[in-house]
Protein backbone atom coordinates (compact mmCIF):
# COMPACT_ATOMS: atom_id res chain seq x y z
CA UNK A 1 0.00 0.00 0.00
CA UNK A 2 2.89 2.42 0.53
CA UNK A 3 4.20 1.89 -3.04
CA UNK A 4 7.23 4.04 -2.26
CA UNK A 5 9.77 1.42 -3.32
CA UNK A 6 11.70 1.93 -0.07
CA UNK A 7 10.94 -1.59 1.18
CA UNK A 8 12.52 -3.40 -1.76
CA UNK A 9 16.23 -2.81 -1.23
CA UNK A 10 16.96 -6.36 -0.04
CA UNK A 11 15.08 -7.93 -2.96
CA UNK A 12 16.81 -5.65 -5.49
CA UNK A 13 20.17 -6.63 -3.99
CA UNK A 14 19.24 -10.32 -4.10
CA UNK A 15 18.29 -10.06 -7.77
CA UNK A 16 21.51 -8.18 -8.54
CA UNK A 17 23.48 -10.99 -6.90
CA UNK A 18 21.77 -13.32 -9.39
CA UNK A 19 22.68 -11.15 -12.34
CA UNK A 20 19.35 -9.37 -12.80
CA UNK A 21 18.99 -5.59 -12.74
CA UNK A 22 15.75 -4.60 -11.01
CA UNK A 23 14.00 -1.26 -10.71
CA UNK A 24 10.93 -0.24 -8.74
CA UNK A 25 8.12 1.98 -10.01
CA UNK A 26 7.14 4.20 -7.07
CA UNK A 27 3.70 5.81 -7.11
CA UNK A 28 2.90 9.40 -6.14
CA UNK A 29 2.84 9.78 -2.37
CA UNK A 30 0.56 12.79 -2.15
CA UNK A 31 -1.90 12.41 -5.07
CA UNK A 32 -4.88 10.05 -4.53
CA UNK A 33 -5.11 7.86 -7.63
CA UNK A 34 -7.19 4.75 -8.31
CA UNK A 35 -6.14 1.89 -10.58
CA UNK A 36 -7.25 3.48 -13.89
CA UNK A 37 -5.44 6.70 -12.99
CA UNK A 38 -2.26 4.84 -12.02
CA UNK A 39 -2.17 2.76 -15.20
CA UNK A 40 -0.76 5.45 -17.57
CA UNK A 41 1.73 6.39 -14.86
CA UNK A 42 3.03 2.81 -14.77
CA UNK A 43 3.08 2.44 -18.54
CA UNK A 44 5.18 5.56 -18.91
CA UNK A 45 7.75 4.15 -16.48
CA UNK A 46 8.26 0.85 -18.31
CA UNK A 47 11.50 0.16 -20.23
CA UNK A 48 11.23 1.07 -23.90
CA UNK A 49 14.64 -0.02 -25.17
CA UNK A 50 15.19 -3.48 -23.66
CA UNK A 51 13.23 -6.67 -22.86
CA UNK A 52 11.83 -6.81 -19.34
CA UNK A 53 9.81 -8.95 -16.94
CA UNK A 54 7.08 -7.21 -14.97
CA UNK A 55 6.45 -8.05 -11.31
CA UNK A 56 3.24 -6.93 -9.63
CA UNK A 57 3.27 -7.22 -5.85
CA UNK A 58 0.24 -6.99 -3.54
CA UNK A 59 -1.62 -3.73 -4.35
CA UNK A 60 0.10 -3.57 -7.75
CA UNK A 61 -1.14 -6.92 -9.06
CA UNK A 62 -4.21 -5.55 -10.88
CA UNK A 63 -2.02 -2.90 -12.51
CA UNK A 64 0.45 -5.53 -13.68
CA UNK A 65 -2.42 -7.52 -15.19
CA UNK A 66 -3.71 -4.48 -17.08
CA UNK A 67 -0.25 -3.64 -18.39
CA UNK A 68 0.44 -7.21 -19.52
CA UNK A 69 -2.97 -7.46 -21.22
CA UNK A 70 -2.02 -4.50 -23.40
CA UNK A 71 0.97 -6.55 -24.65
CA UNK A 72 3.91 -4.12 -24.48
CA UNK A 73 6.35 -5.10 -27.21
CA UNK A 74 9.30 -5.62 -24.85
CA UNK A 75 7.42 -7.57 -22.16
CA UNK A 76 8.85 -11.10 -21.78
CA UNK A 77 7.01 -12.38 -18.72
CA UNK A 78 4.69 -11.51 -15.82
CA UNK A 79 5.18 -12.30 -12.13
CA UNK A 80 2.33 -11.93 -9.64
CA UNK A 81 3.59 -11.88 -6.05
CA UNK A 82 1.21 -12.19 -3.07
CA UNK A 83 -1.49 -10.37 -4.98
CA UNK A 84 -5.01 -10.64 -6.37
CA UNK A 85 -7.15 -9.92 -9.41
CA UNK A 86 -10.20 -8.96 -7.36
CA UNK A 87 -11.18 -8.23 -3.79
CA UNK A 88 -11.43 -11.35 -1.63
CA UNK A 89 -12.72 -9.74 1.55
CA UNK A 90 -16.51 -10.23 2.06
CA UNK A 91 -16.61 -7.35 4.54
CA UNK A 92 -15.12 -4.99 1.97
CA UNK A 93 -18.45 -4.07 0.39
CA UNK A 94 -19.85 -3.04 3.77
CA UNK A 95 -16.66 -1.14 4.60
CA UNK A 96 -16.60 1.08 1.50
CA UNK A 97 -19.17 3.68 2.74
CA UNK A 98 -17.15 3.97 5.94
CA UNK A 99 -13.78 4.61 4.29
CA UNK A 100 -13.88 8.40 4.87
CA UNK A 101 -13.99 7.67 8.59
CA UNK A 102 -11.39 4.88 8.79
CA UNK A 103 -8.35 6.05 10.79
CA UNK A 104 -5.69 5.04 8.25
CA UNK A 105 -2.89 5.50 10.74
CA UNK A 106 -4.82 4.04 13.63
CA UNK A 107 -3.58 0.43 13.50
CA UNK A 108 -0.89 -0.22 16.15
CA UNK A 109 2.52 -1.13 14.73
CA UNK A 110 2.63 -4.54 16.45
CA UNK A 111 -0.72 -5.49 14.88
CA UNK A 112 0.42 -4.33 11.44
CA UNK A 113 3.65 -6.28 11.84
CA UNK A 114 1.74 -9.43 12.86
CA UNK A 115 -0.54 -9.06 9.83
CA UNK A 116 2.08 -8.33 7.18
CA UNK A 117 5.29 -9.86 8.54
CA UNK A 118 4.31 -12.51 11.08
CA UNK A 119 7.20 -14.45 12.59
CA UNK A 120 9.54 -13.02 9.95
CA UNK A 121 9.32 -9.59 11.56
CA UNK A 122 12.60 -7.98 12.62
CA UNK A 123 13.21 -4.55 14.13
CA UNK A 124 14.64 -3.40 10.78
CA UNK A 125 11.62 -4.64 8.79
CA UNK A 126 9.15 -3.16 11.26
CA UNK A 127 10.95 0.18 11.13
CA UNK A 128 11.07 0.14 7.32
CA UNK A 129 7.35 -0.64 7.15
CA UNK A 130 6.51 2.18 9.54
CA UNK A 131 8.67 4.69 7.68
CA UNK A 132 7.34 3.62 4.28
CA UNK A 133 3.71 4.12 5.28
CA UNK A 134 4.53 7.41 6.99
CA UNK A 135 5.73 8.85 3.68
CA UNK A 136 2.28 8.45 2.09
CA UNK A 137 -0.53 10.86 2.89
CA UNK A 138 -3.74 9.65 4.48
CA UNK A 139 -5.90 10.56 1.42
CA UNK A 140 -3.61 8.45 -0.77
CA UNK A 141 -3.79 5.47 1.60
CA UNK A 142 -7.56 5.79 1.74
CA UNK A 143 -7.82 5.99 -2.08
CA UNK A 144 -5.69 2.86 -2.46
CA UNK A 145 -7.76 0.95 0.07
CA UNK A 146 -10.91 1.89 -1.81
CA UNK A 147 -9.31 0.79 -5.08
CA UNK A 148 -8.43 -2.60 -3.58
CA UNK A 149 -11.97 -3.13 -2.31
CA UNK A 150 -13.51 -2.25 -5.68
CA UNK A 151 -11.11 -3.81 -8.20
CA UNK A 152 -11.84 -6.76 -10.46
CA UNK A 153 -9.13 -7.24 -13.09
CA UNK A 154 -10.11 -10.75 -14.18
CA UNK A 155 -11.27 -9.49 -17.59
CA UNK A 156 -7.63 -8.79 -18.46
CA UNK A 157 -6.49 -12.39 -18.00
CA UNK A 158 -7.45 -13.83 -21.42
CA UNK A 159 -5.42 -11.13 -23.17
CA UNK A 160 -2.14 -11.96 -21.43
CA UNK A 161 0.06 -14.00 -23.76
CA UNK A 162 3.43 -13.97 -21.97
CA UNK A 163 4.61 -16.68 -19.54
CA UNK A 164 3.45 -16.10 -15.97
CA UNK A 165 4.58 -16.96 -12.46
CA UNK A 166 2.27 -16.77 -9.43
CA UNK A 167 4.38 -16.34 -6.31
CA UNK A 168 2.60 -17.05 -3.04
CA UNK A 169 3.65 -16.83 0.60
CA UNK A 170 3.26 -19.81 2.90
CA UNK A 171 1.96 -17.67 5.78
CA UNK A 172 0.04 -14.84 4.13
CA UNK A 173 -2.29 -13.41 6.78
CA UNK A 174 -3.64 -10.67 4.51
CA UNK A 175 -4.79 -12.70 1.50
CA UNK A 176 -7.23 -15.54 2.18
CA UNK A 177 -6.42 -19.01 0.85
CA UNK A 178 -9.12 -18.68 -1.80
CA UNK A 179 -7.01 -16.01 -3.52
CA UNK A 180 -4.22 -18.53 -4.09
CA UNK A 181 -6.70 -21.16 -5.23
CA UNK A 182 -8.24 -18.69 -7.66
CA UNK A 183 -4.92 -18.09 -9.40
CA UNK A 184 -4.56 -21.83 -9.97
CA UNK A 185 -8.05 -21.90 -11.46
CA UNK A 186 -7.85 -18.72 -13.53
CA UNK A 187 -4.27 -19.21 -14.72
CA UNK A 188 -3.72 -22.96 -15.16
CA UNK A 189 -0.93 -22.20 -17.63
CA UNK A 190 1.04 -20.16 -15.09
CA UNK A 191 3.76 -21.51 -12.87
CA UNK A 192 2.60 -21.63 -9.26
CA UNK A 193 5.21 -21.43 -6.50
CA UNK A 194 4.94 -21.01 -2.73
CA UNK A 195 7.83 -19.55 -0.74
CA UNK A 196 8.15 -19.58 3.04
CA UNK A 197 7.19 -16.15 4.31
CA UNK A 198 4.45 -13.62 5.14
CA UNK A 199 2.46 -11.29 2.89
CA UNK A 200 5.49 -9.01 2.53
CA UNK A 201 7.37 -11.92 1.01
CA UNK A 202 9.91 -10.00 -1.08
CA UNK A 203 10.90 -8.05 2.00
CA UNK A 204 10.93 -10.89 4.54
CA UNK A 205 12.53 -13.65 2.44
CA UNK A 206 14.17 -11.84 -0.48
CA UNK A 207 16.80 -14.44 -1.33
CA UNK A 208 14.35 -17.34 -1.61
CA UNK A 209 11.94 -15.22 -3.65
CA UNK A 210 14.79 -14.07 -5.90
CA UNK A 211 15.81 -17.70 -6.51
CA UNK A 212 12.31 -18.52 -7.79
CA UNK A 213 12.11 -15.36 -9.89
CA UNK A 214 15.54 -15.95 -11.41
CA UNK A 215 14.66 -19.55 -12.26
CA UNK A 216 11.47 -18.39 -13.96
CA UNK A 217 13.34 -15.78 -15.95
CA UNK A 218 15.95 -18.31 -16.98
CA UNK A 219 13.26 -20.35 -18.71
CA UNK A 220 12.04 -17.46 -20.84
CA UNK A 221 14.77 -17.97 -23.42
Secondary structure by P-SEA (a helix, b strand, c coil): ccccccccaaaaaaaaaacbbbbbbccccccccccccaaaaaaaaccccbbbbbbbcccaaaaaaaaaaaccccccbbbbccccccccccccccccccccccccccccaaaaaaacccccccaaaaaaaaaaaaaccaaaaaaaaaaaacccccccccccccbbbbbbbcccccccaaaaaaaaaacccbbbbbcccccccccccaaaaaaaaaaaaaacc
